[in-house]
């Protein structure tokens, strides 16, 4: 409603979204995108980015929600990643939707886009052999505009406080249950 009433820039201002880099966005037709909120996710990001790149994500649109760890530097060093910052509370941004909506209106129209958290891995039938662009093409042929899924939390065999994932490590090795 805000975008319709006052324009796209007003939504960026309302949700305190500012670009964290000055690189060109560089999205091309056919790219599969991932839209992500990150807050202090530096240990998870190396595996996360690699995982989704292997699946076929061509570009990441990331909102850094006031990270105090190495997340901003890690993201700035990555190719194919465009970063915005916001210090607005996640809940005040409609649990991320207030950030994703203007970013995707500006950069995601006409693209298949995953909306995932930095601790979420998309697993789908034939994902080991069928990359995301092929899955998206199959969905288009079937007349689909979206695909839903089930969120399955994974756990370790020890308390959460004792569960640590090292940078670059597959979290499913630590949390197989």
Secondary structure, DSSP 8 states (H G I E B T S, - for coil): -HHHHH-HHHHHHHTT-EES--S-----TT-EEEEEEESS-HHHHHHHHHHHHHHTEEEEEEEE-S--SSHHHHHHT-TTEEEEE--S-GGGGGGGHHHHHHHHHHHTTTS-EEEEETT-----TTTTTS-HHHHHHHHHHTT-S-----------SS-GGG----TT--HHHH---
